[in-house]
Amino acid sequence: MARAKVIDFDYYQFIGLLRRATDSGARIEKKDPRWAEYVKAHAINEVAASSIAKQKFETATPVIINEGKDTDGLYFYSKNEEACLRLVSLPE
């Protein structure tokens, strides 16, 4: 498993990324079959990341953005709190 951490990410910048990813078909929701493939391919510790997001937000919605850009990855966001977290890999 790759080492990673969950960081704060600008909510309004995230909303722009999410719109662009949705329009291009690069938004992956938890129920999407591509979700498991992405998590496995990128060695994401989904359980740990989810528990961190649940500590920070009352309701955290997970989403993966996969556009082939440096903004790709797993995000957790809360519309009510207008906040966003992003999982980022740490250098080995």
N, C-alpha and C positions, 0 to 999 in steps of 0.2 A: 504494500500500500504506500502510495506517495505521501510524503508529509505535506500538510496543508494547514491553513488557518482561515478563520472566518473574519472578514474585515467589514467595517462600515463602508457603504457605497452611496454616493449621492442619489437620492430617490428620484429627483427630476431628470437627471441624466439617464438613470435606469429606465424610466418611462419612455424616453426617446428610443433607447436601445430595444426595448420590448416591442414598441410599435413597429420599428423597422424589421425586427426578427419575425413578427407576426405577419407582416405584409409579404415577406420573402419566403415564408414557410420554414423558417429556421428556429421557431419557438417550439420547445418540447415540453409538454405538460407531463405530469406524473403518470397519467393514464395512457400516454402514448407508448407504443411498442418500442420506439427509438430510445426511450428513457433508460431501460436496462442496458442496452447496447452502449450508450454513451457513458454511463456510470462505470461499467466494466472496462471499457476501452481506456478510460482516464483514471482508473484506480481510485475512484472517489469513495471516501468513507461517509456514506450518506447518513448513517445513523448518528455519528458524532456531530456532523454539521447540522442535522435537523434538531438535535437536542440543544445545541448552542442557540439556534434561531428561536426555539421555543422559550428559552430563558429570557431572551431580549424582547420578544413580541408576544402580545396576547394571541394573535392569529398570524401565523407565518405561512405564506403560500410559496412553495418551491417551484422554480422554473429553470429550465436549461436554455441558454441561448447558444446556438451552434451555427454561426455564420461563416466560420473560417477566418475570424479576426481575433485580435488580441483581447477583445472584450468577451469572448466565448467563455462559458462556464456555468456553474450552478449558482443561482441567486435565490434568496429568500426575501420576500417583500410583504409589507403590510400597508394596505390602502388606508386603513383607519389611522395608523400612526404616521403615515407618509414617510416610511423608513425602508431601507434596503440593506441587506448584507450580501457579501459575495465570498465564495470559497476561492482562495488563491493558493497555488502550489508554492511550497518553500524550496529554495535551492538545497540540494543535497550536501 
